[in-house]
Every structure is written in structure tokens, then in C-alpha cells.
Amino acid sequence: MNNKQVVLASRPTGAVTAENFRLVETPLGKPGAGEVLVRNEWLSLDPYMRGRMSDAKSYAKGVELGEVMVGQTVGEVLESGDASFKPGEKVLTPLGWQLAGIAKAADLTKVDASRVPASYFLGILGMPGITAWFGLHEIGQPKAGDTLVVSAASGAVGSVVGQLGKIAGCRVVGIAGGKAKCDYVRDELGFDAVVDYKAGKFDEDLRAAVPKGVDIYFDNVGGPILDAMLGRMRLFSRIVVCGLISEYSATEAYGIKRIRAILVNRIKMQGMIVFDWKDRYGEAIAGLAGHLAAGRLKYRESVTEGLENAPQAFMGLLKGENFGKQLVRL
């Protein structure tokens, strides 16, 4: 059986291009003891992958040239060399951008796709949902009556953060790009207000949306929007730094101008990496599943067909072209 993989062909300088990837075909072996052969069905595309394309020191090892691009998948067990897994079972894997692969049994997690689509375990019941859960609850610490602002509000993480904020009793304001996304955030997800950063008058619209200031800002973008938000934060407010997508492809880091606000307003600003809560993932999944089953959470997927189209979908994700959680159906 042959396998198809997308490997890192070169490291990007600035924006990611199609030339940074290469589609290859390789033979697929048999699983050994303690290993499992999985046929991937869904591939998750996430902004963190841009960082893994670099060889700069980070919180996780980067992808080497010629290696399969990193990423989570959900798939079906074909053959198993471990008694814990049986053919036909659905599993969450770290196999990355490929149609199939052999993984250590210890690296796999069984998923129950009988109640929700298997793809949900890459989104609202997976890493993005878990990120939203712990980032908001553990660092943001929402209280009823707080004003919560979320950037990339229509995305996989931001959409969940905002809805969890509403459940916690917050007034929630989203930041999104374009009328379609803004309408979705306000009308479908139930945010109290939304600011379109593409409308050309961001500072003015932001002031109108949060006239009394902001208690919690959940940041997925960094750059000028983070700078603007620093000017709207209240005394003893909290900023959750989850992502900096506006800067991932920049050749020069953005210079924050309003950093004085952190001192004056005694703002607590903390970065978050979801792995810090890996021993508590079950807690988040149970909470998210409960809200989902009760109809308190809505979820949207942006699906691209075919492994060969993964690079283009990833480049679109980095430009904000996706609408909801970006997936590739394999």
C-alpha cells in the first residue's frame, strides 16, 4: 500500500508559498508491536503550524526539511499491533499531513463518533475547543457582568471563547473581518456586538462597542489590534495571549506602542499554550460536550477536499480566508 504525504520542502521567509511544500508518495509498512496503522479521514489546519515551519526556538520542535508537516488527524484503525486498539475504531492521531500512517499506540486517543461527527474532535471537542476552555476560564477568569472582547471571533477558538463568555454571564464583543463573518458572530453565535476590523475605522468602532472599557481580552491576532485593545482595558483587567496570527509571516515584529497601559491599569497579560493543561483535557471535553448537547454552543467548519489542496487551504487560513474551523477531508 502506498501513502501520500505533504512534506516541508523549504522554510518560508515572510508569507508561506506553495513552493514551501512538496507532495510525495511513499510505501506504507506494517505496524509492529505497540503500533497502529491508521487511515486518516480528517486533517486539522491550525495557525500554530506556521511556527513549526521555522527553525527558530519555540515551545515545540519545528518540522525538519523533508519531514511530514505536523498536524492532528482523525482516522480509522486499519491494523493494530496493540491490544488496546481494534480495526474499525476511530482515533485522534498526531500523524500530520498524510493519507495514512503508523503511530505508537500511546500517542492515539479513541474518539466516540456515534453522537457527533468525527471531525468535531479536531475542533470544538478538540484542541481549539480545549484552548478556548482553559484560556478563558483559567486565565481570563470571567465573572458575570464582565466585558469580554475576542479577536478572530468567527474562528475555531474565538467562536467558542465568545459563546463560553456568554454562558458565564459576560457582555461579549467580537472582532472579525468582513460583513459575512461579523453577521455570523452577532446573529448566529449571539455576541452582543461585533467590530469589523476591515471597515477602515477600527479605533472608532471599538470605542463605540466598549464605551466603559474591557475586563477580558482574548487575543488571537496580536499586532495593531492588540495595541488598540491595550488602550481600552480597564483597571485590573486580563489579556489572554493565545495567538499572534497577524505576525506569523511578518519579517519584522510589530512594535507595541501602548505597553504603558499594562503598568497604569495593572493589566494581567499571560500567554497560553494548551499543553499546559494536558492532564485536564477530559475536564474541558466533558464541559464542552455538555454545552454542545444542550444547544448552548454552535460550531462551523470550513472544509477543503483532498490532501493535495492542504497547502492552499493553509495559506488561506493564515490570511483569514477560512470561515470557522479549517479542515481537510482526506
BALOBA-1460 file (C-alpha; in Angstrom, 3 decimals):
// residues 330
<rec num="1" residu="m" x="0.000" y="0.000" z="0.000"/>
<rec num="2" residu="n" x="1.389" y="3.399" z="-0.961"/>
<rec num="3" residu="n" x="0.889" y="6.534" z="1.080"/>
<rec num="4" residu="k" x="0.749" y="10.199" z="0.081"/>
<rec num="5" residu="q" x="2.330" y="12.855" z="2.270"/>
<rec num="6" residu="v" x="2.877" y="16.605" z="2.234"/>
<rec num="7" residu="v" x="6.396" y="17.377" z="3.445"/>
<rec num="8" residu="l" x="8.186" y="20.635" z="4.226"/>
<rec num="9" residu="a" x="10.242" y="21.443" z="1.125"/>
<rec num="10" residu="s" x="11.683" y="24.783" z="2.254"/>
<rec num="11" residu="r" x="11.349" y="27.256" z="5.093"/>
<rec num="12" residu="p" x="9.250" y="30.329" z="4.285"/>
<rec num="13" residu="t" x="10.624" y="33.827" z="4.520"/>
<rec num="14" residu="g" x="7.630" y="36.033" z="5.113"/>
<rec num="15" residu="a" x="4.402" y="34.672" z="3.654"/>
<rec num="16" residu="v" x="4.027" y="30.913" z="3.128"/>
<rec num="17" residu="t" x="4.015" y="29.846" z="-0.529"/>
<rec num="18" residu="a" x="3.138" y="26.658" z="-2.384"/>
<rec num="19" residu="e" x="6.870" y="26.103" z="-3.008"/>
<rec num="20" residu="n" x="7.363" y="25.503" z="0.729"/>
<rec num="21" residu="f" x="5.528" y="22.167" z="0.379"/>
<rec num="22" residu="r" x="6.015" y="19.014" z="-1.660"/>
<rec num="23" residu="l" x="3.565" y="16.145" z="-2.240"/>
<rec num="24" residu="v" x="5.318" y="12.767" z="-2.161"/>
<rec num="25" residu="e" x="4.319" y="9.128" z="-2.437"/>
<rec num="26" residu="t" x="5.928" y="6.604" z="-0.119"/>
<rec num="27" residu="p" x="5.426" y="2.925" z="0.716"/>
<rec num="28" residu="l" x="3.415" y="2.183" z="3.822"/>
<rec num="29" residu="g" x="4.630" y="-0.648" z="6.029"/>
<rec num="30" residu="k" x="3.003" y="-2.876" z="8.630"/>
<rec num="31" residu="p" x="2.579" y="-1.856" z="12.263"/>
<rec num="32" residu="g" x="4.915" y="-3.524" z="14.738"/>
<rec num="33" residu="a" x="4.306" y="-4.363" z="18.377"/>
<rec num="34" residu="g" x="2.735" y="-1.399" z="20.170"/>
<rec num="35" residu="e" x="1.994" y="0.340" z="16.871"/>
<rec num="36" residu="v" x="-1.209" y="1.078" z="14.959"/>
<rec num="37" residu="l" x="-1.825" y="1.683" z="11.254"/>
<rec num="38" residu="v" x="-4.398" y="4.432" z="10.743"/>
<rec num="39" residu="r" x="-6.132" y="5.666" z="7.604"/>
<rec num="40" residu="n" x="-6.666" y="9.371" z="8.124"/>
<rec num="41" residu="e" x="-10.076" y="10.830" z="7.303"/>
<rec num="42" residu="w" x="-9.755" y="14.436" z="8.507"/>
<rec num="43" residu="l" x="-6.744" y="16.744" z="8.852"/>
<rec num="44" residu="s" x="-6.797" y="19.815" z="11.076"/>
<rec num="45" residu="l" x="-5.130" y="23.004" z="9.846"/>
<rec num="46" residu="d" x="-4.145" y="25.481" z="12.559"/>
<rec num="47" residu="p" x="-2.163" y="28.747" z="12.753"/>
<rec num="48" residu="y" x="0.487" y="27.215" z="15.058"/>
<rec num="49" residu="m" x="1.756" y="25.204" z="12.085"/>
<rec num="50" residu="r" x="3.344" y="28.369" z="10.678"/>
<rec num="51" residu="g" x="5.682" y="28.447" z="13.652"/>
<rec num="52" residu="r" x="6.610" y="24.800" z="13.170"/>
<rec num="53" residu="m" x="7.810" y="25.615" z="9.639"/>
<rec num="54" residu="s" x="10.557" y="27.735" z="11.183"/>
<rec num="55" residu="d" x="13.774" y="26.506" z="12.786"/>
<rec num="56" residu="a" x="13.604" y="29.253" z="15.432"/>
<rec num="57" residu="k" x="13.482" y="28.107" z="19.045"/>
<rec num="58" residu="s" x="9.914" y="27.778" z="20.290"/>
<rec num="59" residu="y" x="7.744" y="25.856" z="22.737"/>
<rec num="60" residu="a" x="7.769" y="22.826" z="20.403"/>
<rec num="61" residu="k" x="10.258" y="21.380" z="17.933"/>
<rec num="62" residu="g" x="9.941" y="22.590" z="14.355"/>
<rec num="63" residu="v" x="9.430" y="20.383" z="11.303"/>
<rec num="64" residu="e" x="12.684" y="19.356" z="9.615"/>
<rec num="65" residu="l" x="13.082" y="19.783" z="5.865"/>
<rec num="66" residu="g" x="11.724" y="16.689" z="4.137"/>
<rec num="67" residu="e" x="9.580" y="15.709" z="7.124"/>
<rec num="68" residu="v" x="5.779" y="15.346" z="7.038"/>
<rec num="69" residu="m" x="4.022" y="18.552" z="8.058"/>
<rec num="70" residu="v" x="2.818" y="18.353" z="11.637"/>
<rec num="71" residu="g" x="-0.872" y="18.216" z="12.496"/>
<rec num="72" residu="q" x="-3.666" y="16.310" z="14.169"/>
<rec num="73" residu="t" x="-5.896" y="13.927" z="12.269"/>
<rec num="74" residu="v" x="-8.894" y="11.750" z="12.954"/>
<rec num="75" residu="g" x="-8.983" y="8.404" z="11.225"/>
<rec num="76" residu="e" x="-9.830" y="4.719" z="11.309"/>
<rec num="77" residu="v" x="-7.643" y="1.905" z="12.584"/>
<rec num="78" residu="l" x="-6.733" y="-0.477" z="9.743"/>
<rec num="79" residu="e" x="-4.289" y="-2.782" z="11.518"/>
<rec num="80" residu="s" x="-3.148" y="-2.904" z="15.111"/>
<rec num="81" residu="g" x="-0.116" y="-4.258" z="16.900"/>
<rec num="82" residu="d" x="-1.578" y="-3.243" z="20.246"/>
<rec num="83" residu="a" x="-4.457" y="-4.928" z="22.055"/>
<rec num="84" residu="s" x="-5.906" y="-1.563" z="23.085"/>
<rec num="85" residu="f" x="-6.940" y="-0.739" z="19.507"/>
<rec num="86" residu="k" x="-9.017" y="-2.730" z="17.048"/>
<rec num="87" residu="p" x="-9.607" y="-2.284" z="13.310"/>
<rec num="88" residu="g" x="-12.571" y="-0.023" z="12.626"/>
<rec num="89" residu="e" x="-12.145" y="2.147" z="15.693"/>
<rec num="90" residu="k" x="-11.922" y="5.919" z="15.268"/>
<rec num="91" residu="v" x="-8.846" y="7.598" z="16.733"/>
<rec num="92" residu="l" x="-7.292" y="11.018" z="17.179"/>
<rec num="93" residu="t" x="-3.694" y="10.961" z="15.948"/>
<rec num="94" residu="p" x="-0.615" y="13.203" z="15.561"/>
<rec num="95" residu="l" x="0.163" y="11.753" z="12.109"/>
<rec num="96" residu="g" x="0.109" y="15.066" z="10.239"/>
<rec num="97" residu="w" x="-0.383" y="15.812" z="6.557"/>
<rec num="98" residu="q" x="-0.681" y="12.314" z="5.080"/>
<rec num="99" residu="l" x="-3.350" y="9.857" z="3.997"/>
<rec num="100" residu="a" x="-2.261" y="7.134" z="6.403"/>
<rec num="101" residu="g" x="0.455" y="6.388" z="8.891"/>
<rec num="102" residu="i" x="1.801" y="4.185" z="11.624"/>
<rec num="103" residu="a" x="1.713" y="5.657" z="15.114"/>
<rec num="104" residu="k" x="2.634" y="4.455" z="18.569"/>
<rec num="105" residu="a" x="-0.439" y="3.264" z="20.410"/>
<rec num="106" residu="a" x="0.463" y="5.552" z="23.313"/>
<rec num="107" residu="d" x="0.053" y="8.569" z="21.002"/>
<rec num="108" residu="l" x="-3.503" y="7.699" z="19.946"/>
<rec num="109" residu="t" x="-6.810" y="8.586" z="21.593"/>
<rec num="110" residu="k" x="-10.065" y="6.788" z="20.871"/>
<rec num="111" residu="v" x="-12.994" y="9.016" z="19.926"/>
<rec num="112" residu="d" x="-16.706" y="8.269" z="20.005"/>
<rec num="113" residu="a" x="-18.116" y="9.361" z="16.665"/>
<rec num="114" residu="s" x="-21.552" y="7.873" z="17.343"/>
<rec num="115" residu="r" x="-23.018" y="11.126" z="18.725"/>
<rec num="116" residu="v" x="-21.070" y="13.842" z="16.910"/>
<rec num="117" residu="p" x="-19.115" y="13.833" z="13.630"/>
<rec num="118" residu="a" x="-15.545" y="12.572" z="13.975"/>
<rec num="119" residu="s" x="-14.268" y="15.937" z="12.696"/>
<rec num="120" residu="y" x="-15.555" y="17.643" z="15.860"/>
<rec num="121" residu="f" x="-12.643" y="16.093" z="17.767"/>
<rec num="122" residu="l" x="-10.321" y="18.332" z="15.752"/>
<rec num="123" residu="g" x="-12.388" y="21.417" z="16.518"/>
<rec num="124" residu="i" x="-14.939" y="22.185" z="19.169"/>
<rec num="125" residu="l" x="-14.214" y="18.964" z="21.102"/>
<rec num="126" residu="g" x="-10.512" y="19.041" z="20.232"/>
<rec num="127" residu="m" x="-7.542" y="21.330" z="20.635"/>
<rec num="128" residu="p" x="-9.317" y="24.599" z="19.621"/>
<rec num="129" residu="g" x="-12.215" y="23.993" z="21.997"/>
<rec num="130" residu="i" x="-9.894" y="22.934" z="24.815"/>
<rec num="131" residu="t" x="-7.768" y="26.029" z="24.183"/>
<rec num="132" residu="a" x="-10.854" y="28.243" z="24.463"/>
<rec num="133" residu="w" x="-11.981" y="26.488" z="27.648"/>
<rec num="134" residu="f" x="-8.773" y="26.807" z="29.632"/>
<rec num="135" residu="g" x="-7.664" y="30.131" z="28.187"/>
<rec num="136" residu="l" x="-10.921" y="31.817" z="29.151"/>
<rec num="137" residu="h" x="-11.634" y="30.079" z="32.450"/>
<rec num="138" residu="e" x="-8.132" y="29.742" z="33.875"/>
<rec num="139" residu="i" x="-6.503" y="32.982" z="32.672"/>
<rec num="140" residu="g" x="-9.429" y="35.213" z="31.707"/>
<rec num="141" residu="q" x="-11.391" y="34.265" z="34.846"/>
<rec num="142" residu="p" x="-14.745" y="35.620" z="33.640"/>
<rec num="143" residu="k" x="-17.344" y="36.927" z="36.057"/>
<rec num="144" residu="a" x="-20.954" y="37.834" z="35.384"/>
<rec num="145" residu="g" x="-21.107" y="41.409" z="34.151"/>
<rec num="146" residu="d" x="-17.564" y="41.471" z="32.735"/>
<rec num="147" residu="t" x="-16.973" y="42.811" z="29.239"/>
<rec num="148" residu="l" x="-15.104" y="40.238" z="27.142"/>
<rec num="149" residu="v" x="-13.594" y="41.054" z="23.739"/>
<rec num="150" residu="v" x="-12.473" y="38.240" z="21.412"/>
<rec num="151" residu="s" x="-10.432" y="38.682" z="18.227"/>
<rec num="152" residu="a" x="-10.736" y="36.246" z="15.296"/>
<rec num="153" residu="a" x="-14.216" y="35.802" z="16.710"/>
<rec num="154" residu="s" x="-15.566" y="33.618" z="13.892"/>
<rec num="155" residu="g" x="-12.627" y="31.216" z="14.076"/>
<rec num="156" residu="a" x="-12.255" y="27.835" z="15.713"/>
<rec num="157" residu="v" x="-11.027" y="29.199" z="19.059"/>
<rec num="158" residu="g" x="-12.587" y="32.654" z="19.147"/>
<rec num="159" residu="s" x="-16.117" y="31.465" z="18.379"/>
<rec num="160" residu="v" x="-16.019" y="29.077" z="21.345"/>
<rec num="161" residu="v" x="-14.458" y="31.658" z="23.681"/>
<rec num="162" residu="g" x="-17.236" y="34.138" z="22.980"/>
<rec num="163" residu="q" x="-20.003" y="31.611" z="23.495"/>
<rec num="164" residu="l" x="-18.443" y="30.389" z="26.744"/>
<rec num="165" residu="g" x="-18.227" y="34.015" z="27.827"/>
<rec num="166" residu="k" x="-21.962" y="34.444" z="27.247"/>
<rec num="167" residu="i" x="-22.631" y="31.300" z="29.280"/>
<rec num="168" residu="a" x="-20.543" y="32.837" z="32.085"/>
<rec num="169" residu="g" x="-22.690" y="35.996" z="32.029"/>
<rec num="170" residu="c" x="-20.303" y="38.337" z="30.222"/>
<rec num="171" residu="r" x="-21.103" y="41.038" z="27.729"/>
<rec num="172" residu="v" x="-19.236" y="39.738" z="24.676"/>
<rec num="173" residu="v" x="-17.824" y="41.759" z="21.789"/>
<rec num="174" residu="g" x="-16.233" y="40.052" z="18.792"/>
<rec num="175" residu="i" x="-13.653" y="41.331" z="16.332"/>
<rec num="176" residu="a" x="-13.882" y="39.797" z="12.851"/>
<rec num="177" residu="g" x="-13.146" y="40.688" z="9.234"/>
<rec num="178" residu="g" x="-15.913" y="41.370" z="6.703"/>
<rec num="179" residu="k" x="-19.707" y="41.592" z="6.846"/>
<rec num="180" residu="a" x="-20.399" y="37.851" z="6.498"/>
<rec num="181" residu="k" x="-18.225" y="36.921" z="9.465"/>
<rec num="182" residu="c" x="-19.465" y="39.823" z="11.562"/>
<rec num="183" residu="d" x="-23.107" y="38.940" z="10.877"/>
<rec num="184" residu="y" x="-22.420" y="35.323" z="11.839"/>
<rec num="185" residu="v" x="-20.722" y="36.305" z="15.105"/>
<rec num="186" residu="r" x="-23.567" y="38.598" z="16.132"/>
<rec num="187" residu="d" x="-26.635" y="36.878" z="14.701"/>
<rec num="188" residu="e" x="-25.717" y="33.183" z="14.913"/>
<rec num="189" residu="l" x="-23.268" y="32.983" z="17.808"/>
<rec num="190" residu="g" x="-25.124" y="35.554" z="19.888"/>
<rec num="191" residu="f" x="-22.345" y="38.038" z="20.651"/>
<rec num="192" residu="d" x="-23.643" y="41.369" z="21.967"/>
<rec num="193" residu="a" x="-21.652" y="43.417" z="19.456"/>
<rec num="194" residu="v" x="-19.040" y="42.966" z="16.753"/>
<rec num="195" residu="v" x="-16.335" y="45.188" z="15.286"/>
<rec num="196" residu="d" x="-15.249" y="44.762" z="11.663"/>
<rec num="197" residu="y" x="-11.506" y="45.396" z="11.561"/>
<rec num="198" residu="k" x="-11.670" y="45.647" z="7.767"/>
<rec num="199" residu="a" x="-14.188" y="48.517" z="7.794"/>
<rec num="200" residu="g" x="-11.490" y="51.214" z="7.960"/>
<rec num="201" residu="k" x="-12.420" y="52.848" z="11.290"/>
<rec num="202" residu="f" x="-11.414" y="50.239" z="13.829"/>
<rec num="203" residu="d" x="-10.493" y="52.538" z="16.743"/>
<rec num="204" residu="e" x="-13.731" y="54.493" z="16.422"/>
<rec num="205" residu="d" x="-15.902" y="51.370" z="16.168"/>
<rec num="206" residu="l" x="-14.056" y="49.723" z="19.069"/>
<rec num="207" residu="r" x="-14.662" y="52.720" z="21.348"/>
<rec num="208" residu="a" x="-18.359" y="52.629" z="20.451"/>
<rec num="209" residu="a" x="-18.583" y="48.889" z="21.175"/>
<rec num="210" residu="v" x="-16.870" y="49.079" z="24.582"/>
<rec num="211" residu="p" x="-17.594" y="52.580" z="25.941"/>
<rec num="212" residu="k" x="-16.918" y="51.509" z="29.543"/>
<rec num="213" residu="g" x="-13.748" y="49.582" z="28.751"/>
<rec num="214" residu="v" x="-12.814" y="45.905" z="28.716"/>
<rec num="215" residu="d" x="-12.297" y="43.402" z="31.538"/>
<rec num="216" residu="i" x="-11.010" y="40.476" z="29.454"/>
<rec num="217" residu="y" x="-9.392" y="40.471" z="26.028"/>
<rec num="218" residu="f" x="-8.820" y="37.083" z="24.398"/>
<rec num="219" residu="d" x="-6.185" y="37.751" z="21.746"/>
<rec num="220" residu="n" x="-5.761" y="35.522" z="18.717"/>
<rec num="221" residu="v" x="-4.124" y="38.028" z="16.378"/>
<rec num="222" residu="g" x="-1.576" y="40.318" z="18.059"/>
<rec num="223" residu="g" x="-0.224" y="43.330" z="16.153"/>
<rec num="224" residu="p" x="-2.203" y="46.569" z="15.780"/>
<rec num="225" residu="i" x="-5.411" y="45.077" z="17.188"/>
<rec num="226" residu="l" x="-3.661" y="44.077" z="20.418"/>
<rec num="227" residu="d" x="-2.167" y="47.573" z="20.556"/>
<rec num="228" residu="a" x="-5.603" y="49.154" z="20.173"/>
<rec num="229" residu="m" x="-7.053" y="46.868" z="22.830"/>
<rec num="230" residu="l" x="-4.409" y="47.912" z="25.344"/>
<rec num="231" residu="g" x="-5.901" y="51.390" z="25.155"/>
<rec num="232" residu="r" x="-9.365" y="50.089" z="26.107"/>
<rec num="233" residu="m" x="-8.507" y="47.795" z="29.048"/>
<rec num="234" residu="r" x="-9.893" y="48.557" z="32.489"/>
<rec num="235" residu="l" x="-8.186" y="48.545" z="35.872"/>
<rec num="236" residu="f" x="-7.030" y="45.015" z="36.840"/>
<rec num="237" residu="s" x="-8.204" y="43.587" z="33.512"/>
<rec num="238" residu="r" x="-6.854" y="40.393" z="31.929"/>
<rec num="239" residu="i" x="-5.403" y="39.697" z="28.494"/>
<rec num="240" residu="v" x="-5.098" y="36.101" z="27.271"/>
<rec num="241" residu="v" x="-2.414" y="35.893" z="24.575"/>
<rec num="242" residu="c" x="-3.440" y="32.810" z="22.619"/>
<rec num="243" residu="g" x="-2.250" y="33.617" z="19.087"/>
<rec num="244" residu="l" x="-0.442" y="36.228" z="17.017"/>
<rec num="245" residu="i" x="-1.585" y="35.302" z="13.526"/>
<rec num="246" residu="s" x="-1.099" y="38.818" z="12.163"/>
<rec num="247" residu="e" x="2.638" y="38.487" z="12.888"/>
<rec num="248" residu="y" x="3.398" y="34.865" z="11.966"/>
<rec num="249" residu="s" x="4.511" y="35.685" z="8.433"/>
<rec num="250" residu="a" x="5.991" y="39.108" z="9.187"/>
<rec num="251" residu="t" x="9.690" y="39.625" z="8.512"/>
<rec num="252" residu="e" x="9.817" y="42.194" z="11.311"/>
<rec num="253" residu="a" x="7.972" y="42.020" z="14.643"/>
<rec num="254" residu="y" x="5.263" y="44.588" z="15.319"/>
<rec num="255" residu="g" x="6.273" y="47.184" z="17.933"/>
<rec num="256" residu="i" x="3.629" y="47.583" z="20.650"/>
<rec num="257" residu="k" x="3.076" y="51.297" z="21.326"/>
<rec num="258" residu="r" x="0.638" y="51.240" z="24.248"/>
<rec num="259" residu="i" x="2.596" y="48.996" z="26.617"/>
<rec num="260" residu="r" x="2.368" y="51.735" z="29.283"/>
<rec num="261" residu="a" x="-1.283" y="50.714" z="29.740"/>
<rec num="262" residu="i" x="-0.151" y="47.452" z="31.344"/>
<rec num="263" residu="l" x="1.523" y="49.412" z="34.132"/>
<rec num="264" residu="v" x="-1.094" y="52.135" z="34.565"/>
<rec num="265" residu="n" x="-4.080" y="49.755" z="34.640"/>
<rec num="266" residu="r" x="-2.254" y="46.862" z="36.310"/>
<rec num="267" residu="i" x="-3.253" y="44.551" z="33.500"/>
<rec num="268" residu="k" x="-2.536" y="40.845" z="33.855"/>
<rec num="269" residu="m" x="-1.270" y="39.680" z="30.446"/>
<rec num="270" residu="q" x="-0.435" y="35.992" z="30.079"/>
<rec num="271" residu="g" x="0.450" y="33.749" z="27.175"/>
<rec num="272" residu="m" x="-1.148" y="30.340" z="26.945"/>
<rec num="273" residu="i" x="-0.210" y="27.041" z="25.350"/>
<rec num="274" residu="v" x="-2.901" y="24.394" z="25.638"/>
<rec num="275" residu="f" x="-0.367" y="21.664" z="26.506"/>
<rec num="276" residu="d" x="-0.038" y="23.232" z="29.968"/>
<rec num="277" residu="w" x="-3.404" y="21.649" z="30.815"/>
<rec num="278" residu="k" x="-2.842" y="18.266" z="29.155"/>
<rec num="279" residu="d" x="-3.657" y="16.386" z="32.356"/>
<rec num="280" residu="r" x="-7.066" y="18.079" z="32.451"/>
<rec num="281" residu="y" x="-8.193" y="17.737" z="28.827"/>
<rec num="282" residu="g" x="-11.007" y="15.402" z="29.880"/>
<rec num="283" residu="e" x="-12.489" y="18.133" z="32.063"/>
<rec num="284" residu="a" x="-12.684" y="20.550" z="29.149"/>
<rec num="285" residu="i" x="-14.062" y="17.985" z="26.696"/>
<rec num="286" residu="a" x="-16.792" y="16.983" z="29.146"/>
<rec num="287" residu="g" x="-17.778" y="20.606" z="29.718"/>
<rec num="288" residu="l" x="-17.794" y="21.446" z="26.022"/>
<rec num="289" residu="a" x="-19.740" y="18.296" z="25.143"/>
<rec num="290" residu="g" x="-22.349" y="19.154" z="27.757"/>
<rec num="291" residu="h" x="-22.864" y="22.652" z="26.358"/>
<rec num="292" residu="l" x="-22.922" y="21.294" z="22.806"/>
<rec num="293" residu="a" x="-25.544" y="18.659" z="23.650"/>
<rec num="294" residu="a" x="-27.676" y="21.278" z="25.381"/>
<rec num="295" residu="g" x="-27.566" y="23.547" z="22.322"/>
<rec num="296" residu="r" x="-25.560" y="26.280" z="24.053"/>
<rec num="297" residu="l" x="-22.651" y="26.065" z="21.597"/>
<rec num="298" residu="k" x="-22.761" y="26.490" z="17.825"/>
<rec num="299" residu="y" x="-19.959" y="25.354" z="15.550"/>
<rec num="300" residu="r" x="-18.987" y="25.877" z="11.935"/>
<rec num="301" residu="e" x="-16.432" y="24.079" z="9.750"/>
<rec num="302" residu="s" x="-14.585" y="25.220" z="6.627"/>
<rec num="303" residu="v" x="-13.782" y="22.080" z="4.624"/>
<rec num="304" residu="t" x="-11.235" y="21.658" z="1.817"/>
<rec num="305" residu="e" x="-11.271" y="18.443" z="-0.208"/>
<rec num="306" residu="g" x="-8.082" y="16.447" z="-0.768"/>
<rec num="307" residu="l" x="-4.589" y="16.294" z="0.704"/>
<rec num="308" residu="e" x="-3.118" y="17.955" z="-2.379"/>
<rec num="309" residu="n" x="-5.130" y="21.086" z="-1.565"/>
<rec num="310" residu="a" x="-3.950" y="21.320" z="2.055"/>
<rec num="311" residu="p" x="-1.153" y="23.843" z="1.308"/>
<rec num="312" residu="q" x="-3.554" y="26.250" z="-0.411"/>
<rec num="313" residu="a" x="-6.067" y="25.903" z="2.429"/>
<rec num="314" residu="f" x="-3.324" y="26.580" z="4.979"/>
<rec num="315" residu="m" x="-2.194" y="29.701" z="3.161"/>
<rec num="316" residu="g" x="-5.815" y="30.871" z="3.107"/>
<rec num="317" residu="l" x="-6.114" y="30.218" z="6.835"/>
<rec num="318" residu="l" x="-3.134" y="32.464" z="7.534"/>
<rec num="319" residu="k" x="-4.841" y="35.219" z="5.512"/>
<rec num="320" residu="g" x="-8.161" y="34.802" z="7.339"/>
<rec num="321" residu="e" x="-9.980" y="33.301" z="4.370"/>
<rec num="322" residu="n" x="-11.437" y="30.383" z="6.336"/>
<rec num="323" residu="f" x="-14.853" y="30.651" z="7.972"/>
<rec num="324" residu="g" x="-14.864" y="28.565" z="11.148"/>
<rec num="325" residu="k" x="-12.613" y="25.601" z="11.858"/>
<rec num="326" residu="q" x="-10.373" y="24.788" z="8.855"/>
<rec num="327" residu="l" x="-10.293" y="21.097" z="7.949"/>
<rec num="328" residu="v" x="-9.136" y="18.961" z="5.048"/>
<rec num="329" residu="r" x="-11.250" y="15.942" z="4.168"/>
<rec num="330" residu="l" x="-8.878" y="13.157" z="3.179"/>
